[in-house]
Amino acid sequence: MIHGIINLWKPEGPTSHDMVAKLRKIVGQKRIGHTGTLDPMASGILPLCFGDATRLAEYFTNQIKEYRLTLKFGYESDTYDRTGILQPGPKASIDKYSFKIMLQSMEGESEQIPPMHSAISINGTRLYELARKGIEVERNPRKIQIFEIEILNDLPEVIQTETLLELRVQCSKGTYIRSFCHDLGNRVGCGAVLMELERTSNGFFKKENSVTLEEIEQSMHKNTEDKILFSLKPDHLELPAIDIDEQQYQELNHGRIIFLPNTKLGSEVVLFHGSRLLGIGNAELFELGSLIKPKKMLANPLQLEVE
């Protein structure tokens, strides 16, 4: 079995679940999980956890996301993108200077209402399942943060129907880019729909270190799967990291507590030794050191890149 992370590049078309299903057949193992979905119309990076790495998936989901997108003004859609039922929006326009100020005002913390066509569950039913039946329910707004918005194309003097806008957006977990486009269209007054979407970054997972489904399949045929695994580092989990020895690892692996003298830790910690990530522990601070309790010990340690 593979135990590690693969930074998969998802093409436009299949769902995130489709990609996992294909990989289960290619790799021959069921224990695969993703750290965040991508819409079928979107392409981009989809980090996948294999084997024991699935136990650490929660530590990779809160990363800052970066997207490149194209939207078109002057239209509205039930899905907020080009895959839905398109109809003309109201007649409205805004000059380029005022638009740039408006766009800049969308940076920072705000609340966003998720789209009906999303995988959020309400009373055990996915929103998109209700939307397909023509049922719309009230959705609670969610706190999000837009860190940076950059315009990538040359804009006309007036933003109006048929104007295309290309953006790079950095945002927090849980931000729906389709809703962002919908909200922007409402601010302009003429509506807007998402036309193209690509996720280029998810924290330390980048487009340049991603691999395709075809590359994974070729690697499995050549028995070189270790070359497609993401190079994980101790600080990637954004927790204090401590190097323990083999005896301490065995103690923790059997559910026992270890004491580290002259160590000041009081939170979750990454446990590693050499080039192996051994698990996650809970640290409790004492006067002479720290007690480490096992939280998520890995029966199959992950390979680490240690400087």
DOGU-181672 format. One record per atom (N, C-alpha, C): residue in one letter; x, y, z. Coordinates in steps of 0.2 Angstrom, whole numbers, padded with zeros to 4 digits, always signed. Last residue first. Layout:
AXYZ ...
***
This chain:
E+0078+0094+0030 E+0084+0097+0028 E+0090+0096+0033 V+0069+0080+0026 V+0072+0084+0031 V+0078+0087+0029 E+0054+0074+0020 E+0060+0078+0017 E+0063+0082+0023 L+0048+0058+0025 L+0049+0066+0026 L+0055+0068+0022 Q+0035+0046+0024 Q+0042+0048+0022 Q+0042+0056+0022 L+0026+0041+0038 L+0026+0044+0031 L+0033+0046+0030 P+0024+0024+0046 P+0026+0031+0046 P+0027+0034+0039 N+0011+0015+0049 N+0016+0016+0044 N+0018+0023+0043 A+0004+0018+0061 A+0007+0012+0060 A+0012+0011+0055 L+0005+0034+0068 L+0005+0030+0062 L+0008+0023+0062 M-0005+0041+0081 M+0001+0038+0079 M+0000+0033+0073 K-0012+0053+0087 K-0013+0050+0081 K-0006+0047+0079 K-0009+0055+0101 K-0015+0057+0098 K-0017+0053+0092 P+0000+0051+0116 P-0001+0050+0109 P-0008+0052+0107 K+0007+0065+0125 K+0002+0059+0125 K+0001+0058+0118 I+0021+0071+0133 I+0018+0070+0127 I+0014+0063+0127 L+0025+0083+0145 L+0023+0076+0144 L+0019+0076+0137 S+0040+0093+0146 S+0033+0092+0144 S+0031+0084+0143 G+0048+0101+0160 G+0048+0098+0153 G+0041+0098+0151 L+0047+0106+0173 L+0054+0103+0171 L+0054+0100+0164 E+0034+0111+0174 E+0040+0115+0176 E+0046+0112+0173 F+0025+0106+0159 F+0026+0106+0166 F+0033+0110+0167 L+0012+0105+0146 L+0018+0109+0149 L+0019+0108+0157 E+0008+0092+0136 E+0006+0096+0142 E+0012+0099+0145 A+0004+0088+0119 A+0009+0090+0124 A+0006+0094+0130 N-0001+0075+0109 N-0003+0081+0113 N+0002+0082+0119 G+0006+0071+0093 G+0005+0070+0100 G+0002+0076+0103 I+0005+0062+0078 I+0004+0068+0081 I+0003+0067+0088 G+0019+0053+0069 G+0012+0054+0071 G+0011+0061+0074 L+0030+0051+0062 L+0028+0046+0066 L+0021+0047+0068 L+0039+0053+0047 L+0034+0056+0051 L+0030+0051+0055 R+0056+0051+0045 R+0050+0047+0046 R+0045+0052+0050 S+0070+0054+0044 S+0066+0055+0038 S+0059+0052+0039 G+0072+0056+0061 G+0075+0056+0055 G+0071+0058+0049 H+0056+0056+0067 H+0063+0054+0069 H+0066+0053+0062 F+0042+0066+0074 F+0046+0063+0069 F+0053+0060+0071 L+0027+0073+0078 L+0032+0068+0080 L+0036+0065+0074 V+0020+0088+0080 V+0022+0083+0075 V+0028+0079+0078 V+0009+0092+0094 V+0015+0092+0091 V+0016+0087+0085 E-0003+0103+0102 E-0002+0097+0097 E+0005+0098+0094 S+0005+0111+0116 S-0001+0110+0111 S+0000+0104+0107 G+0016+0115+0124 G+0009+0115+0127 G+0003+0114+0122 L+0033+0113+0128 L+0027+0112+0123 L+0021+0112+0127 K+0048+0114+0131 K+0043+0118+0133 K+0037+0118+0127 T+0060+0103+0139 T+0056+0105+0133 T+0049+0109+0134 N+0066+0098+0149 N+0069+0104+0146 N+0066+0106+0140 P+0062+0081+0145 P+0064+0086+0150 P+0067+0092+0146 L+0048+0073+0141 L+0053+0076+0137 L+0056+0082+0142 F+0040+0058+0143 F+0042+0064+0146 F+0048+0067+0143 I+0026+0049+0136 I+0033+0050+0137 I+0034+0057+0140 I+0013+0037+0139 I+0015+0044+0139 I+0023+0044+0140 R+0006+0024+0128 R+0009+0026+0134 R+0012+0033+0133 G+0002+0017+0116 G-0003+0021+0120 G+0000+0024+0127 H+0011+0012+0108 H+0008+0007+0113 H+0003+0011+0118 N+0017+0023+0103 N+0013+0018+0098 N+0009+0013+0102 L+0024+0028+0113 L+0018+0031+0111 L+0014+0027+0107 E+0034+0018+0114 E+0030+0019+0120 E+0024+0023+0118 Q+0040+0019+0101 Q+0036+0013+0103 Q+0032+0014+0109 Y+0045+0032+0102 Y+0040+0031+0097 Y+0036+0024+0099 Q+0055+0030+0111 Q+0050+0034+0113 Q+0044+0033+0108 Q+0064+0021+0104 Q+0060+0019+0110 Q+0054+0023+0112 E+0068+0030+0093 E+0064+0024+0092 E+0060+0021+0098 D+0066+0047+0098 D+0070+0041+0096 D+0065+0035+0095 I+0059+0062+0090 I+0060+0057+0096 I+0064+0051+0093 D+0059+0079+0087 D+0062+0073+0085 D+0063+0068+0091 I+0045+0089+0085 I+0050+0087+0089 I+0053+0080+0086 A+0037+0104+0079 A+0039+0097+0077 A+0045+0095+0082 P+0022+0113+0080 P+0029+0112+0083 P+0031+0105+0081 L+0013+0114+0065 L+0013+0113+0072 L+0020+0112+0074 E+0011+0114+0051 E+0010+0120+0055 E+0009+0119+0062 L+0013+0104+0043 L+0007+0103+0047 L+0006+0109+0051 H+0026+0107+0037 H+0020+0108+0033 H+0013+0107+0037 D+0037+0105+0045 D+0033+0111+0046 D+0027+0112+0042 P+0042+0092+0040 P+0038+0093+0047 P+0034+0099+0048 K+0036+0090+0023 K+0041+0092+0028 K+0038+0093+0035 L+0034+0079+0009 L+0032+0082+0015 L+0037+0084+0020 S+0033+0078-0007 S+0039+0079-0002 S+0036+0083+0004 F+0021+0067-0013 F+0023+0074-0012 F+0028+0074-0006 L+0026+0054-0024 L+0023+0056-0018 L+0026+0063-0017 I+0032+0050-0036 I+0026+0054-0037 I+0023+0056-0030 K+0042+0041-0032 K+0043+0047-0035 K+0038+0052-0036 D+0036+0030-0027 D+0039+0034-0022 D+0041+0041-0025 E+0032+0022-0038 E+0027+0027-0035 E+0030+0031-0030 T+0038+0014-0048 T+0041+0020-0045 T+0037+0025-0042 N+0033+0003-0055 N+0035+0002-0048 N+0039+0008-0045 K+0028+0006-0068 K+0036+0005-0067 K+0038+0004-0060 H+0015+0007-0065 H+0017+0001-0070 H+0025+0000-0069 M+0015+0018-0057 M+0013+0012-0054 M+0015+0006-0059 S+0019+0028-0067 S+0023+0027-0061 S+0021+0020-0058 Q+0007+0028-0075 Q+0014+0026-0078 Q+0019+0024-0072 E-0002+0033-0066 E-0003+0027-0069 E+0004+0024-0072 I+0003+0046-0063 I+0002+0041-0058 I+0002+0034-0061 E+0002+0052-0076 E+0009+0051-0073 E+0009+0046-0067 E-0012+0052-0078 E-0008+0048-0082 E-0001+0046-0079 L-0016+0061-0068 L-0018+0054-0067 L-0014+0049-0072 T-0001+0072-0064 T-0008+0070-0068 T-0009+0063-0066 V+0005+0081-0050 V+0005+0076-0055 V-0001+0074-0058 S+0013+0097-0044 S+0007+0092-0045 S+0009+0087-0050 N+0021+0107-0042 N+0023+0101-0040 N+0017+0096-0040 E+0015+0118-0049 E+0022+0116-0051 E+0024+0109-0048 K+0004+0121-0041 K+0003+0118-0048 K+0010+0115-0050 K+0007+0116-0024 K+0007+0120-0029 K+0006+0117-0036 F+0004+0115-0007 F+0003+0111-0013 F+0002+0116-0019 F+0005+0124+0004 F+0011+0122+0001 F+0010+0117-0005 G-0011+0130+0000 G-0005+0131+0004 G+0001+0129+0001 N-0014+0127-0015 N-0018+0125-0009 N-0012+0125-0003 S-0015+0134-0031 S-0012+0133-0025 S-0016+0131-0019 T-0023+0134-0042 T-0016+0134-0043 T-0012+0133-0037 R-0038+0130-0049 R-0035+0130-0042 R-0027+0129-0043 E-0047+0138-0061 E-0042+0134-0060 E-0039+0135-0053 L-0061+0141-0071 L-0059+0141-0064 L-0053+0136-0064 E-0072+0150-0081 E-0067+0146-0081 E-0064+0146-0074 M-0084+0157-0079 M-0083+0154-0085 M-0078+0149-0085 L-0097+0163-0068 L-0090+0160-0068 L-0090+0156-0075 V-0107+0177-0071 V-0106+0170-0071 V-0099+0168-0071 A-0116+0192-0066 A-0110+0189-0068 A-0110+0181-0067 G-0126+0207-0066 G-0125+0200-0065 G-0118+0197-0068 C-0127+0220-0066 C-0129+0217-0072 C-0128+0209-0072 G-0122+0226-0054 G-0129+0227-0056 G-0131+0224-0062 V-0110+0226-0047 V-0110+0230-0053 V-0117+0231-0055 R-0115+0217-0037 R-0113+0224-0035 R-0112+0228-0041 N-0118+0206-0044 N-0124+0210-0041 N-0121+0217-0039 G-0106+0202-0048 G-0111+0204-0053 G-0116+0208-0050 L-0101+0198-0035 L-0098+0204-0039 L-0102+0206-0044 D-0109+0187-0032 D-0109+0193-0028 D-0106+0199-0032 H-0104+0179-0042 H-0111+0181-0042 H-0112+0187-0038 C-0091+0177-0038 C-0093+0180-0045 C-0100+0182-0045 F-0093+0171-0026 F-0089+0177-0026 F-0091+0181-0033 S-0099+0159-0029 S-0103+0164-0026 S-0099+0171-0026 R-0088+0153-0036 R-0094+0154-0039 R-0099+0160-0036 I-0079+0152-0025 I-0078+0156-0031 I-0084+0158-0035 Y-0082+0150-0009 Y-0085+0148-0015 Y-0083+0153-0020 T-0072+0146+0004 T-0074+0151+0000 T-0076+0148-0007 G-0066+0136+0012 G-0074+0137+0012 G-0076+0143+0008 K-0051+0144+0017 K-0055+0138+0016 K-0062+0140+0016 S-0048+0160+0009 S-0048+0155+0014 S-0052+0149+0013 C-0039+0166-0006 C-0044+0166-0001 C-0044+0160+0004 Q-0033+0175-0020 Q-0031+0171-0014 Q-0036+0171-0008 V-0036+0175-0037 V-0039+0176-0030 V-0036+0172-0025 R-0034+0183-0052 R-0031+0179-0047 R-0033+0180-0040 L-0045+0185-0066 L-0043+0187-0059 L-0038+0181-0056 E-0053+0193-0080 E-0048+0187-0077 E-0045+0189-0071 L-0068+0196-0087 L-0063+0198-0081 L-0059+0192-0079 L-0077+0202-0101 L-0074+0197-0097 L-0068+0199-0092 T-0093+0209-0104 T-0086+0211-0102 T-0083+0204-0099 E-0106+0207-0107 E-0101+0204-0111 E-0094+0205-0109 T-0112+0222-0099 T-0113+0215-0102 T-0108+0213-0107 Q-0097+0231-0092 Q-0105+0230-0094 Q-0106+0223-0097 I-0086+0243-0088 I-0088+0236-0087 I-0095+0235-0088 V-0077+0254-0098 V-0084+0253-0095 V-0085+0245-0094 E-0065+0253-0104 E-0066+0259-0100 E-0073+0258-0096 P-0059+0236-0102 P-0062+0242-0106 P-0063+0247-0101 L-0044+0229-0095 L-0051+0230-0094 L-0053+0236-0099 D-0033+0216-0097 D-0034+0223-0098 D-0042+0224-0099 N-0031+0204-0084 N-0032+0206-0091 N-0033+0213-0091 L-0030+0201-0070 L-0025+0198-0075 L-0026+0201-0082 I-0031+0208-0055 I-0034+0208-0061 I-0028+0206-0066 E-0031+0200-0039 E-0027+0203-0044 E-0030+0203-0051 I-0034+0200-0022 I-0037+0200-0029 I-0033+0204-0034 E-0031+0192-0006 E-0029+0196-0012 E-0033+0195-0018 F-0039+0186+0004 F-0033+0189+0005 F-0030+0194+0000 I-0055+0185+0009 I-0051+0186+0003 I-0045+0190+0005 Q-0063+0174+0020 Q-0058+0179+0020 Q-0055+0179+0013 I-0079+0171+0028 I-0073+0169+0024 I-0068+0175+0024 K-0092+0164+0037 K-0086+0168+0037 K-0081+0166+0032 R-0108+0161+0029 R-0101+0158+0032 R-0096+0163+0032 P-0125+0161+0031 P-0119+0164+0028 P-0113+0161+0032 N-0136+0147+0029 N-0133+0152+0033 N-0127+0155+0030 R-0149+0146+0017 R-0142+0144+0019 R-0140+0150+0024 E-0165+0140+0014 E-0161+0146+0016 E-0155+0143+0019 V-0168+0131-0002 V-0168+0132+0005 V-0164+0138+0008 E-0176+0126-0016 E-0171+0131-0013 E-0173+0132-0006 I-0179+0114-0028 I-0180+0116-0021 I-0174+0120-0019 G-0177+0107-0040 G-0180+0114-0040 G-0182+0117-0033 K-0170+0096-0039 K-0177+0095-0039 K-0181+0102-0039 R-0157+0101-0039 R-0159+0098-0045 R-0167+0096-0045 A-0157+0106-0026 A-0157+0111-0031 A-0159+0108-0038 L-0156+0095-0018 L-0162+0099-0018 L-0162+0103-0024 E-0143+0091-0022 E-0148+0086-0023 E-0155+0090-0023 Y-0135+0102-0018 Y-0136+0101-0025 Y-0141+0096-0027 L-0135+0100-0004 L-0139+0105-0007 L-0140+0104-0014 R-0139+0084+0003 R-0134+0088-0001 R-0138+0094-0004 T-0146+0080+0018 T-0147+0080+0011 T-0142+0085+0008 G-0145+0080+0032 G-0143+0074+0029 G-0144+0074+0021 N-0149+0093+0035 N-0153+0088+0037 N-0151+0082+0033 I-0139+0098+0022 I-0143+0101+0027 I-0148+0095+0029 S-0122+0099+0017 S-0128+0095+0019 S-0132+0099+0023 I-0114+0105+0002 I-0115+0106+0009 I-0122+0102+0011 A-0110+0105-0011 A-0110+0098-0008 A-0112+0099+0000 S-0121+0115-0021 S-0114+0114-0018 S-0115+0107-0014 H-0131+0125-0027 H-0127+0119-0031 H-0120+0118-0027 M-0133+0136-0019 M-0138+0130-0019 M-0134+0124-0022 P-0118+0143-0012 P-0123+0142-0018 P-0127+0136-0016 P-0117+0151+0004 P-0115+0146-0001 P-0120+0145-0006 I-0114+0168+0007 I-0120+0163+0007 I-0118+0157+0002 Q-0102+0175+0017 Q-0104+0173+0010 Q-0109+0167+0011 E-0095+0189+0025 E-0099+0183+0026 E-0101+0181+0019 S-0077+0193+0027 S-0084+0195+0025 S-0088+0188+0026 E-0061+0201+0027 E-0066+0196+0030 E-0073+0198+0028 G-0053+0206+0012 G-0054+0206+0019 G-0059+0201+0021 E-0059+0213-0003 E-0054+0210+0000 E-0055+0210+0008 M-0069+0221-0009 M-0071+0214-0008 M-0065+0210-0004 S-0063+0233-0012 S-0067+0233-0006 S-0069+0226-0004 Q-0058+0230-0025 Q-0053+0230-0019 Q-0057+0230-0013 L-0069+0232-0032 L-0066+0225-0032 L-0061+0225-0026 M-0071+0246-0031 M-0076+0241-0029 M-0073+0234-0028 I-0060+0250-0038 I-0061+0252-0031 I-0066+0247-0027 K-0063+0246-0050 K-0057+0243-0047 K-0057+0245-0039 F-0075+0253-0054 F-0075+0245-0053 F-0069+0243-0049 S-0070+0266-0055 S-0075+0264-0049 S-0075+0256-0048 Y-0062+0264-0067 Y-0059+0266-0060 Y-0064+0264-0054 K-0072+0259-0076 K-0066+0255-0074 K-0063+0257-0068 D-0089+0262-0073 D-0083+0264-0076 D-0077+0260-0073 I-0103+0251-0076 I-0099+0254-0071 I-0092+0256-0074 S-0120+0246-0079 S-0113+0247-0081 S-0109+0251-0075 A-0134+0236-0084 A-0131+0241-0079 A-0123+0241-0081 K-0149+0227-0086 K-0144+0232-0089 K-0141+0237-0084 P-0149+0211-0078 P-0151+0218-0079 P-0146+0222-0083 G-0144+0196-0088 G-0145+0200-0082 G-0147+0207-0083 P-0150+0182-0097 P-0147+0189-0097 P-0149+0192-0090 Q-0146+0166-0091 Q-0151+0171-0094 Q-0148+0178-0093 L-0142+0149-0091 L-0140+0155-0092 L-0146+0160-0094 I-0142+0136-0080 I-0147+0139-0085 I-0145+0146-0085 G-0124+0131-0079 G-0131+0131-0077 G-0136+0134-0082 T-0111+0132-0082 T-0114+0125-0083 T-0122+0125-0081 R-0106+0144-0080 R-0108+0143-0086 R-0112+0136-0087 D-0112+0148-0063 D-0107+0147-0068 D-0110+0145-0074 Y-0123+0149-0054 Y-0118+0154-0053 Y-0112+0153-0058 T-0133+0140-0056 T-0127+0137-0053 T-0122+0142-0052 D-0142+0149-0062 D-0144+0145-0056 D-0138+0142-0052 S-0135+0164-0068 S-0136+0157-0069 S-0138+0154-0062 E-0134+0179-0078 E-0136+0176-0072 E-0137+0168-0073 Y-0124+0191-0086 Y-0128+0185-0086 Y-0129+0183-0079 G-0115+0202-0086 G-0121+0203-0090 G-0126+0196-0090 F-0098+0196-0087 F-0103+0200-0084 F-0109+0200-0089 K-0089+0182-0084 K-0092+0186-0089 K-0098+0190-0086 L-0073+0177-0077 L-0080+0178-0077 L-0083+0182-0082 T-0060+0166-0074 T-0063+0170-0079 T-0070+0171-0078 L-0046+0163-0062 L-0053+0162-0065 L-0055+0167-0070 R-0036+0155-0051 R-0036+0159-0057 R-0043+0158-0061 Y-0034+0154-0034 Y-0037+0152-0040 Y-0036+0157-0045 E-0027+0147-0019 E-0026+0152-0024 E-0030+0150-0031 K-0030+0146-0001 K-0031+0143-0008 K-0030+0149-0013 I-0022+0142+0014 I-0024+0147+0009 I-0025+0144+0002 Q-0028+0127+0023 Q-0023+0131+0020 Q-0026+0137+0015 N-0035+0118+0030 N-0036+0125+0032 N-0031+0130+0028 T-0031+0105+0027 T-0038+0108+0024 T-0038+0115+0026 F-0022+0097+0033 F-0020+0100+0027 F-0026+0104+0024 Y-0026+0091+0044 Y-0021+0096+0045 Y-0019+0099+0039 E-0035+0081+0040 E-0038+0087+0044 E-0032+0093+0044 A-0027+0071+0036 A-0030+0075+0031 A-0032+0081+0034 L-0021+0061+0044 L-0018+0068+0045 L-0022+0073+0040 R-0026+0049+0040 R-0027+0051+0047 R-0025+0058+0048 T-0021+0047+0027 T-0028+0049+0028 T-0030+0052+0035 A-0009+0041+0029 A-0009+0049+0028 A-0016+0051+0028 D-0011+0028+0028 D-0011+0031+0035 D-0011+0039+0034 G-0018+0029+0012 G-0016+0025+0018 G-0016+0028+0024 F-0016+0045+0005 F-0016+0038+0004 F-0014+0034+0010 C-0024+0060+0001 C-0020+0056+0006 C-0021+0049+0005 L-0022+0072-0012 L-0025+0066-0010 L-0020+0062-0005 P-0025+0088-0018 P-0021+0084-0014 P-0025+0078-0011 L-0028+0094-0032 L-0032+0091-0028 L-0028+0086-0024 I-0026+0108-0043 I-0023+0104-0038 I-0028+0101-0033 G-0037+0109-0058 G-0032+0112-0053 G-0030+0106-0048 S-0053+0115-0065 S-0047+0111-0065 S-0042+0113-0059 A-0071+0114-0064 A-0064+0117-0062 A-0058+0112-0063 M-0082+0107-0066 M-0080+0112-0071 M-0073+0115-0070 P-0084+0100-0054 P-0082+0097-0060 P-0080+0101-0066 D-0075+0108-0040 D-0081+0108-0045 D-0079+0104-0051 L-0066+0100-0028 L-0066+0104-0034 L-0072+0103-0038 T-0064+0097-0010 T-0066+0096-0017 T-0065+0101-0022 G-0051+0092+0000 G-0055+0097-0002 G-0057+0096-0009 T-0042+0082+0002 T-0042+0087+0007 T-0047+0093+0005 H-0048+0065+0000 H-0045+0071-0003 H-0046+0076+0003 G-0041+0048+0002 G-0046+0053+0004 G-0043+0060+0001 I-0041+0030+0002 I-0039+0037-0001 I-0044+0042+0001 R-0041+0015+0003 R-0040+0020+0008 R-0037+0026+0005 K-0041+0005-0007 K-0047+0009-0005 K-0046+0015-0001 Q-0030+0001-0020 Q-0031+0002-0013 Q-0037+0007-0012 G-0025+0002-0033 G-0027-0005-0030 G-0028-0004-0022 V-0021+0012-0042 V-0017+0010-0036 V-0018+0003-0033 I-0032+0011-0051 I-0025+0012-0053 I-0020+0009-0048 K-0043+0011-0042 K-0042+0006-0047 K-0035+0006-0049 R-0042+0023-0035 R-0042+0017-0031 R-0041+0011-0036 L-0042+0032-0045 L-0036+0031-0042 L-0036+0024-0038 K-0056+0033-0048 K-0051+0030-0054 K-0044+0028-0050 A-0061+0038-0036 A-0063+0031-0039 A-0058+0028-0044 V-0055+0051-0036 V-0053+0046-0031 V-0055+0039-0033 M-0061+0056-0047 M-0054+0055-0047 M-0052+0050-0042 D-0075+0056-0043 D-0073+0052-0049 D-0065+0051-0049 H-0074+0065-0033 H-0075+0058-0031 H-0073+0054-0037 S-0072+0077-0040 S-0067+0075-0035 S-0067+0067-0034 T-0078+0074-0057 T-0079+0076-0050 T-0073+0074-0046 P-0072+0078-0073 P-0074+0074-0068 P-0075+0077-0061 G-0070+0092-0079 G-0075+0087-0081 G-0077+0083-0075 E-0053+0097-0080 E-0060+0099-0080 E-0064+0093-0082 P-0042+0087-0070 P-0044+0091-0076 P-0051+0093-0076 K-0031+0089-0056 K-0038+0087-0059 K-0040+0091-0065 W-0016+0084-0051 W-0019+0089-0055 W-0026+0086-0058 L-0012+0079-0034 L-0015+0077-0040 L-0018+0083-0044 N-0001+0075-0024 N-0004+0082-0026 N-0006+0081-0033 I-0002+0063-0013 I+0000+0064-0020 I-0004+0070-0021 I+0006+0057+0002 I+0001+0062-0001 I+0003+0062-0008 G+0006+0040+0010 G+0008+0047+0009 G+0003+0051+0005 H+0007+0024+0007 H+0006+0029+0013 H+0010+0035+0012 I+0002+0012-0003 I+0005+0018-0003 I+0003+0022+0004 M+0004-0006+0000 M+0000+0000+0000 M+0004+0006+0000 
***
